[in-house]
Amino acid sequence: QVTLRESGGRSVQAGDSLRLSCAASGRTFSMFAMGWFRQAPGKEREFVAAISRGGGRTEYSDSVKGRFTISRDNNQNMLYLQMNSLRPEDTALYYCAADRVISSAPVEKNANLYDYWGQGTQVIVSS
């Protein structure tokens, strides 16, 4: 069992930057690959970014590649999402998720493969 809590979401202007955080508690954080997903009103939840257990491998959706950076601090049990050059279409509820995997497992983009989810943090980007 692992509990995830996101923070850092707020209202910003287009072009601004924002950093989301996800604090993990419970089982060993380093046993989990981690991901960020988002859901905009009226849309399905979509993959944003993911990172391997040790942080050496990352994946991004095409819509955020080059603008967002996922990172983690296994000593602090923290996951981050640095979001730059924000656009109105980035407006969504952002979730962090944990996927218990072996160390060599690929980084997953499929939300159904993640075992634990936070409650989300709202990001609103105004034009």
Secondary structure, 3 states (H helix, E strand, C coil): CEEEEEECCCEEECCCCEEEEEEEEECCHHHEEEEEEEECCCCCCEEEEEECCCCCCEEECCCCCCCEEEEEECCCCEEEEEECCCCHHHCEEEEEEEEECCCCCCCCCCHHHCCEECCCEEEEEEC
